[in-house]
Amino acid sequence: MSPDSLTRGSVRSAAEVNEQIRALWMRTGGTLSSQERAEYELLVVEWAAAIRADVIKAA
């Protein structure tokens, strides 16, 4: 996932991103390498953006 995709906004729902986060943790057994940590951080940012978008839509 590129940082540019985050700039344009999340295309995926918060639930979809959350599933990917859970899969990452399961795949790694709960221990992240430096590369996996970077992936996790990008996913968390994308998840937060999706949550904010959902809150804005609801308001």
PDB file of N, CA, C and O in Angstrom:
ATOM      1  N   MET A   1       0.853  -1.169   0.000  1.00  0.00           N
ATOM      2  CA  MET A   1       0.000   0.000   0.000  1.00  0.00           C
ATOM      3  C   MET A   1       0.894   1.225   0.000  1.00  0.00           C
ATOM      4  O   MET A   1       1.807   1.334   0.818  1.00  0.00           O
ATOM      5  N   SER A   2       0.636   2.131  -0.901  1.00  0.00           N
ATOM      6  CA  SER A   2       1.470   3.321  -0.999  1.00  0.00           C
ATOM      7  C   SER A   2       0.887   4.449  -0.168  1.00  0.00           C
ATOM      8  O   SER A   2      -0.324   4.502   0.044  1.00  0.00           O
ATOM      9  N   PRO A   3       1.739   5.355   0.306  1.00  0.00           N
ATOM     10  CA  PRO A   3       1.229   6.509   1.049  1.00  0.00           C
ATOM     11  C   PRO A   3       0.269   7.349   0.209  1.00  0.00           C
ATOM     12  O   PRO A   3      -0.608   8.011   0.764  1.00  0.00           O
ATOM     13  N   ASP A   4       0.419   7.335  -1.138  1.00  0.00           N
ATOM     14  CA  ASP A   4      -0.479   8.091  -2.005  1.00  0.00           C
ATOM     15  C   ASP A   4      -1.920   7.613  -1.874  1.00  0.00           C
ATOM     16  O   ASP A   4      -2.850   8.413  -1.975  1.00  0.00           O
ATOM     17  N   SER A   5      -2.112   6.317  -1.649  1.00  0.00           N
ATOM     18  CA  SER A   5      -3.471   5.805  -1.521  1.00  0.00           C
ATOM     19  C   SER A   5      -4.145   6.361  -0.284  1.00  0.00           C
ATOM     20  O   SER A   5      -5.369   6.495  -0.248  1.00  0.00           O
ATOM     21  N   LEU A   6      -3.351   6.690   0.740  1.00  0.00           N
ATOM     22  CA  LEU A   6      -3.919   7.269   1.950  1.00  0.00           C
ATOM     23  C   LEU A   6      -4.314   8.720   1.723  1.00  0.00           C
ATOM     24  O   LEU A   6      -5.286   9.198   2.308  1.00  0.00           O
ATOM     25  N   THR A   7      -3.577   9.415   0.888  1.00  0.00           N
ATOM     26  CA  THR A   7      -3.876  10.808   0.601  1.00  0.00           C
ATOM     27  C   THR A   7      -5.227  10.940  -0.080  1.00  0.00           C
ATOM     28  O   THR A   7      -5.968  11.885   0.192  1.00  0.00           O
ATOM     29  N   ARG A   8      -5.553  10.014  -0.952  1.00  0.00           N
ATOM     30  CA  ARG A   8      -6.808  10.068  -1.690  1.00  0.00           C
ATOM     31  C   ARG A   8      -7.978   9.588  -0.856  1.00  0.00           C
ATOM     32  O   ARG A   8      -9.122   9.697  -1.295  1.00  0.00           O
ATOM     33  N   GLY A   9      -7.731   9.064   0.325  1.00  0.00           N
ATOM     34  CA  GLY A   9      -8.808   8.571   1.165  1.00  0.00           C
ATOM     35  C   GLY A   9      -8.920   7.064   1.077  1.00  0.00           C
ATOM     36  O   GLY A   9      -8.460   6.442   0.119  1.00  0.00           O
ATOM     37  N   SER A  10      -9.532   6.497   2.081  1.00  0.00           N
ATOM     38  CA  SER A  10      -9.679   5.058   2.129  1.00  0.00           C
ATOM     39  C   SER A  10     -10.804   4.606   1.210  1.00  0.00           C
ATOM     40  O   SER A  10     -11.919   5.121   1.281  1.00  0.00           O
ATOM     41  N   VAL A  11     -10.509   3.657   0.362  1.00  0.00           N
ATOM     42  CA  VAL A  11     -11.508   3.088  -0.513  1.00  0.00           C
ATOM     43  C   VAL A  11     -12.194   1.936   0.217  1.00  0.00           C
ATOM     44  O   VAL A  11     -13.360   1.633  -0.036  1.00  0.00           O
ATOM     45  N   ARG A  12     -11.469   1.309   1.112  1.00  0.00           N
ATOM     46  CA  ARG A  12     -11.994   0.171   1.854  1.00  0.00           C
ATOM     47  C   ARG A  12     -12.698   0.641   3.130  1.00  0.00           C
ATOM     48  O   ARG A  12     -12.402   1.711   3.662  1.00  0.00           O
ATOM     49  N   SER A  13     -13.616  -0.168   3.597  1.00  0.00           N
ATOM     50  CA  SER A  13     -14.312   0.143   4.839  1.00  0.00           C
ATOM     51  C   SER A  13     -13.387  -0.125   6.029  1.00  0.00           C
ATOM     52  O   SER A  13     -12.378  -0.820   5.909  1.00  0.00           O
ATOM     53  N   ALA A  14     -13.754   0.440   7.170  1.00  0.00           N
ATOM     54  CA  ALA A  14     -12.984   0.212   8.390  1.00  0.00           C
ATOM     55  C   ALA A  14     -12.957  -1.276   8.727  1.00  0.00           C
ATOM     56  O   ALA A  14     -11.943  -1.788   9.200  1.00  0.00           O
ATOM     57  N   ALA A  15     -14.065  -1.968   8.485  1.00  0.00           N
ATOM     58  CA  ALA A  15     -14.129  -3.406   8.765  1.00  0.00           C
ATOM     59  C   ALA A  15     -13.155  -4.193   7.889  1.00  0.00           C
ATOM     60  O   ALA A  15     -12.508  -5.130   8.357  1.00  0.00           O
ATOM     61  N   GLU A  16     -13.055  -3.808   6.620  1.00  0.00           N
ATOM     62  CA  GLU A  16     -12.126  -4.494   5.716  1.00  0.00           C
ATOM     63  C   GLU A  16     -10.681  -4.291   6.158  1.00  0.00           C
ATOM     64  O   GLU A  16      -9.885  -5.230   6.159  1.00  0.00           O
ATOM     65  N   VAL A  17     -10.350  -3.064   6.532  1.00  0.00           N
ATOM     66  CA  VAL A  17      -8.984  -2.770   6.965  1.00  0.00           C
ATOM     67  C   VAL A  17      -8.702  -3.483   8.276  1.00  0.00           C
ATOM     68  O   VAL A  17      -7.608  -4.008   8.480  1.00  0.00           O
ATOM     69  N   ASN A  18      -9.691  -3.504   9.168  1.00  0.00           N
ATOM     70  CA  ASN A  18      -9.521  -4.199  10.439  1.00  0.00           C
ATOM     71  C   ASN A  18      -9.244  -5.681  10.216  1.00  0.00           C
ATOM     72  O   ASN A  18      -8.418  -6.268  10.915  1.00  0.00           O
ATOM     73  N   GLU A  19      -9.921  -6.282   9.257  1.00  0.00           N
ATOM     74  CA  GLU A  19      -9.667  -7.688   8.927  1.00  0.00           C
ATOM     75  C   GLU A  19      -8.232  -7.889   8.460  1.00  0.00           C
ATOM     76  O   GLU A  19      -7.593  -8.882   8.808  1.00  0.00           O
ATOM     77  N   GLN A  20      -7.729  -6.946   7.673  1.00  0.00           N
ATOM     78  CA  GLN A  20      -6.352  -7.064   7.192  1.00  0.00           C
ATOM     79  C   GLN A  20      -5.366  -6.921   8.359  1.00  0.00           C
ATOM     80  O   GLN A  20      -4.347  -7.610   8.403  1.00  0.00           O
ATOM     81  N   ILE A  21      -5.672  -6.033   9.294  1.00  0.00           N
ATOM     82  CA  ILE A  21      -4.826  -5.879  10.484  1.00  0.00           C
ATOM     83  C   ILE A  21      -4.816  -7.179  11.283  1.00  0.00           C
ATOM     84  O   ILE A  21      -3.759  -7.650  11.701  1.00  0.00           O
ATOM     85  N   ARG A  22      -5.987  -7.749  11.491  1.00  0.00           N
ATOM     86  CA  ARG A  22      -6.078  -9.016  12.238  1.00  0.00           C
ATOM     87  C   ARG A  22      -5.307 -10.131  11.521  1.00  0.00           C
ATOM     88  O   ARG A  22      -4.614 -10.926  12.155  1.00  0.00           O
ATOM     89  N   ALA A  23      -5.439 -10.177  10.194  1.00  0.00           N
ATOM     90  CA  ALA A  23      -4.726 -11.200   9.422  1.00  0.00           C
ATOM     91  C   ALA A  23      -3.215 -11.029   9.547  1.00  0.00           C
ATOM     92  O   ALA A  23      -2.481 -12.013   9.641  1.00  0.00           O
ATOM     93  N   LEU A  24      -2.757  -9.792   9.547  1.00  0.00           N
ATOM     94  CA  LEU A  24      -1.329  -9.529   9.704  1.00  0.00           C
ATOM     95  C   LEU A  24      -0.832 -10.067  11.044  1.00  0.00           C
ATOM     96  O   LEU A  24       0.201 -10.735  11.105  1.00  0.00           O
ATOM     97  N   TRP A  25      -1.565  -9.776  12.113  1.00  0.00           N
ATOM     98  CA  TRP A  25      -1.163 -10.258  13.435  1.00  0.00           C
ATOM     99  C   TRP A  25      -1.186 -11.781  13.507  1.00  0.00           C
ATOM    100  O   TRP A  25      -0.295 -12.391  14.097  1.00  0.00           O
ATOM    101  N   MET A  26      -2.197 -12.388  12.912  1.00  0.00           N
ATOM    102  CA  MET A  26      -2.274 -13.853  12.917  1.00  0.00           C
ATOM    103  C   MET A  26      -1.122 -14.458  12.117  1.00  0.00           C
ATOM    104  O   MET A  26      -0.502 -15.431  12.546  1.00  0.00           O
ATOM    105  N   ARG A  27      -0.842 -13.874  10.952  1.00  0.00           N
ATOM    106  CA  ARG A  27       0.210 -14.374  10.065  1.00  0.00           C
ATOM    107  C   ARG A  27       1.575 -14.293  10.728  1.00  0.00           C
ATOM    108  O   ARG A  27       2.424 -15.157  10.510  1.00  0.00           O
ATOM    109  N   THR A  28       1.792 -13.263  11.535  1.00  0.00           N
ATOM    110  CA  THR A  28       3.107 -13.063  12.141  1.00  0.00           C
ATOM    111  C   THR A  28       3.220 -13.662  13.540  1.00  0.00           C
ATOM    112  O   THR A  28       4.291 -13.634  14.147  1.00  0.00           O
ATOM    113  N   GLY A  29       2.137 -14.191  14.041  1.00  0.00           N
ATOM    114  CA  GLY A  29       2.174 -14.759  15.386  1.00  0.00           C
ATOM    115  C   GLY A  29       2.334 -13.705  16.457  1.00  0.00           C
ATOM    116  O   GLY A  29       2.770 -14.012  17.566  1.00  0.00           O
ATOM    117  N   GLY A  30       1.986 -12.460  16.144  1.00  0.00           N
ATOM    118  CA  GLY A  30       2.031 -11.390  17.130  1.00  0.00           C
ATOM    119  C   GLY A  30       3.370 -10.688  17.253  1.00  0.00           C
ATOM    120  O   GLY A  30       3.522  -9.793  18.085  1.00  0.00           O
ATOM    121  N   THR A  31       4.343 -11.076  16.442  1.00  0.00           N
ATOM    122  CA  THR A  31       5.648 -10.428  16.454  1.00  0.00           C
ATOM    123  C   THR A  31       5.916  -9.855  15.072  1.00  0.00           C
ATOM    124  O   THR A  31       5.988 -10.592  14.089  1.00  0.00           O
ATOM    125  N   LEU A  32       6.065  -8.533  15.002  1.00  0.00           N
ATOM    126  CA  LEU A  32       6.223  -7.874  13.713  1.00  0.00           C
ATOM    127  C   LEU A  32       7.677  -7.519  13.429  1.00  0.00           C
ATOM    128  O   LEU A  32       8.391  -7.021  14.299  1.00  0.00           O
ATOM    129  N   SER A  33       8.100  -7.783  12.202  1.00  0.00           N
ATOM    130  CA  SER A  33       9.414  -7.325  11.744  1.00  0.00           C
ATOM    131  C   SER A  33       9.307  -5.831  11.454  1.00  0.00           C
ATOM    132  O   SER A  33       8.220  -5.261  11.551  1.00  0.00           O
ATOM    133  N   SER A  34      10.394  -5.207  11.110  1.00  0.00           N
ATOM    134  CA  SER A  34      10.375  -3.781  10.776  1.00  0.00           C
ATOM    135  C   SER A  34       9.454  -3.505   9.596  1.00  0.00           C
ATOM    136  O   SER A  34       8.697  -2.535   9.614  1.00  0.00           O
ATOM    137  N   GLN A  35       9.512  -4.344   8.581  1.00  0.00           N
ATOM    138  CA  GLN A  35       8.662  -4.172   7.402  1.00  0.00           C
ATOM    139  C   GLN A  35       7.189  -4.378   7.764  1.00  0.00           C
ATOM    140  O   GLN A  35       6.323  -3.623   7.320  1.00  0.00           O
ATOM    141  N   GLU A  36       6.915  -5.394   8.566  1.00  0.00           N
ATOM    142  CA  GLU A  36       5.538  -5.657   8.990  1.00  0.00           C
ATOM    143  C   GLU A  36       5.015  -4.543   9.886  1.00  0.00           C
ATOM    144  O   GLU A  36       3.834  -4.202   9.828  1.00  0.00           O
ATOM    145  N   ARG A  37       5.885  -3.975  10.710  1.00  0.00           N
ATOM    146  CA  ARG A  37       5.495  -2.851  11.567  1.00  0.00           C
ATOM    147  C   ARG A  37       5.095  -1.661  10.698  1.00  0.00           C
ATOM    148  O   ARG A  37       4.106  -0.988  10.986  1.00  0.00           O
ATOM    149  N   ALA A  38       5.853  -1.401   9.643  1.00  0.00           N
ATOM    150  CA  ALA A  38       5.526  -0.306   8.722  1.00  0.00           C
ATOM    151  C   ALA A  38       4.175  -0.569   8.057  1.00  0.00           C
ATOM    152  O   ALA A  38       3.359   0.344   7.930  1.00  0.00           O
ATOM    153  N   GLU A  39       3.936  -1.806   7.634  1.00  0.00           N
ATOM    154  CA  GLU A  39       2.650  -2.174   7.030  1.00  0.00           C
ATOM    155  C   GLU A  39       1.518  -1.957   8.036  1.00  0.00           C
ATOM    156  O   GLU A  39       0.471  -1.404   7.698  1.00  0.00           O
ATOM    157  N   TYR A  40       1.740  -2.395   9.268  1.00  0.00           N
ATOM    158  CA  TYR A  40       0.746  -2.234  10.333  1.00  0.00           C
ATOM    159  C   TYR A  40       0.411  -0.758  10.555  1.00  0.00           C
ATOM    160  O   TYR A  40      -0.757  -0.388  10.676  1.00  0.00           O
ATOM    161  N   GLU A  41       1.438   0.069  10.608  1.00  0.00           N
ATOM    162  CA  GLU A  41       1.223   1.501  10.836  1.00  0.00           C
ATOM    163  C   GLU A  41       0.398   2.125   9.713  1.00  0.00           C
ATOM    164  O   GLU A  41      -0.488   2.938   9.975  1.00  0.00           O
ATOM    165  N   LEU A  42       0.680   1.752   8.466  1.00  0.00           N
ATOM    166  CA  LEU A  42      -0.114   2.255   7.334  1.00  0.00           C
ATOM    167  C   LEU A  42      -1.562   1.783   7.430  1.00  0.00           C
ATOM    168  O   LEU A  42      -2.493   2.540   7.154  1.00  0.00           O
ATOM    169  N   LEU A  43      -1.740   0.532   7.822  1.00  0.00           N
ATOM    170  CA  LEU A  43      -3.099   0.003   7.965  1.00  0.00           C
ATOM    171  C   LEU A  43      -3.865   0.734   9.058  1.00  0.00           C
ATOM    172  O   LEU A  43      -5.051   1.021   8.895  1.00  0.00           O
ATOM    173  N   VAL A  44      -3.210   1.035  10.160  1.00  0.00           N
ATOM    174  CA  VAL A  44      -3.878   1.749  11.256  1.00  0.00           C
ATOM    175  C   VAL A  44      -4.294   3.150  10.807  1.00  0.00           C
ATOM    176  O   VAL A  44      -5.385   3.609  11.145  1.00  0.00           O
ATOM    177  N   VAL A  45      -3.441   3.824  10.057  1.00  0.00           N
ATOM    178  CA  VAL A  45      -3.777   5.147   9.532  1.00  0.00           C
ATOM    179  C   VAL A  45      -4.972   5.039   8.589  1.00  0.00           C
ATOM    180  O   VAL A  45      -5.884   5.864   8.644  1.00  0.00           O
ATOM    181  N   GLU A  46      -4.972   4.020   7.720  1.00  0.00           N
ATOM    182  CA  GLU A  46      -6.085   3.829   6.797  1.00  0.00           C
ATOM    183  C   GLU A  46      -7.370   3.511   7.568  1.00  0.00           C
ATOM    184  O   GLU A  46      -8.439   4.022   7.233  1.00  0.00           O
ATOM    185  N   TRP A  47      -7.265   2.679   8.587  1.00  0.00           N
ATOM    186  CA  TRP A  47      -8.423   2.323   9.408  1.00  0.00           C
ATOM    187  C   TRP A  47      -9.005   3.567  10.085  1.00  0.00           C
ATOM    188  O   TRP A  47     -10.219   3.766  10.091  1.00  0.00           O
ATOM    189  N   ALA A  48      -8.134   4.397  10.651  1.00  0.00           N
ATOM    190  CA  ALA A  48      -8.595   5.618  11.322  1.00  0.00           C
ATOM    191  C   ALA A  48      -9.294   6.548  10.331  1.00  0.00           C
ATOM    192  O   ALA A  48     -10.307   7.161  10.668  1.00  0.00           O
ATOM    193  N   ALA A  49      -8.770   6.657   9.126  1.00  0.00           N
ATOM    194  CA  ALA A  49      -9.395   7.500   8.102  1.00  0.00           C
ATOM    195  C   ALA A  49     -10.769   6.952   7.732  1.00  0.00           C
ATOM    196  O   ALA A  49     -11.710   7.721   7.533  1.00  0.00           O
ATOM    197  N   ALA A  50     -10.888   5.645   7.640  1.00  0.00           N
ATOM    198  CA  ALA A  50     -12.178   5.035   7.308  1.00  0.00           C
ATOM    199  C   ALA A  50     -13.187   5.263   8.426  1.00  0.00           C
ATOM    200  O   ALA A  50     -14.362   5.523   8.164  1.00  0.00           O
ATOM    201  N   ILE A  51     -12.732   5.167   9.667  1.00  0.00           N
ATOM    202  CA  ILE A  51     -13.607   5.431  10.819  1.00  0.00           C
ATOM    203  C   ILE A  51     -14.095   6.879  10.780  1.00  0.00           C
ATOM    204  O   ILE A  51     -15.283   7.148  10.959  1.00  0.00           O
ATOM    205  N   ARG A  52     -13.164   7.812  10.542  1.00  0.00           N
ATOM    206  CA  ARG A  52     -13.551   9.228  10.473  1.00  0.00           C
ATOM    207  C   ARG A  52     -14.552   9.473   9.355  1.00  0.00           C
ATOM    208  O   ARG A  52     -15.505  10.232   9.532  1.00  0.00           O
ATOM    209  N   ALA A  53     -14.349   8.844   8.213  1.00  0.00           N
ATOM    210  CA  ALA A  53     -15.268   9.000   7.084  1.00  0.00           C
ATOM    211  C   ALA A  53     -16.655   8.479   7.460  1.00  0.00           C
ATOM    212  O   ALA A  53     -17.665   9.080   7.094  1.00  0.00           O
ATOM    213  N   ASP A  54     -16.705   7.366   8.188  1.00  0.00           N
ATOM    214  CA  ASP A  54     -17.993   6.819   8.629  1.00  0.00           C
ATOM    215  C   ASP A  54     -18.697   7.769   9.593  1.00  0.00           C
ATOM    216  O   ASP A  54     -19.915   7.932   9.527  1.00  0.00           O
ATOM    217  N   VAL A  55     -17.934   8.395  10.488  1.00  0.00           N
ATOM    218  CA  VAL A  55     -18.521   9.328  11.457  1.00  0.00           C
ATOM    219  C   VAL A  55     -19.053  10.552  10.738  1.00  0.00           C
ATOM    220  O   VAL A  55     -20.136  11.041  11.060  1.00  0.00           O
ATOM    221  N   ILE A  56     -18.298  11.053   9.763  1.00  0.00           N
ATOM    222  CA  ILE A  56     -18.739  12.235   9.000  1.00  0.00           C
ATOM    223  C   ILE A  56     -20.015  11.921   8.229  1.00  0.00           C
ATOM    224  O   ILE A  56     -20.928  12.745   8.185  1.00  0.00           O
ATOM    225  N   LYS A  57     -20.089  10.733   7.617  1.00  0.00           N
ATOM    226  CA  LYS A  57     -21.292  10.339   6.874  1.00  0.00           C
ATOM    227  C   LYS A  57     -22.498  10.248   7.802  1.00  0.00           C
ATOM    228  O   LYS A  57     -23.610  10.623   7.430  1.00  0.00           O
ATOM    229  N   ALA A  58     -22.267   9.748   9.008  1.00  0.00           N
ATOM    230  CA  ALA A  58     -23.362   9.573   9.956  1.00  0.00           C
ATOM    231  C   ALA A  58     -23.879  10.909  10.491  1.00  0.00           C
ATOM    232  O   ALA A  58     -25.039  11.023  10.887  1.00  0.00           O
ATOM    233  N   ALA A  59     -23.019  11.902  10.498  1.00  0.00           N
ATOM    234  CA  ALA A  59     -23.399  13.204  11.049  1.00  0.00           C
ATOM    235  C   ALA A  59     -24.189  13.991  10.091  1.00  0.00           C
ATOM    236  O   ALA A  59     -24.590  15.114  10.396  1.00  0.00           O
TER     237      ALA A  59
END
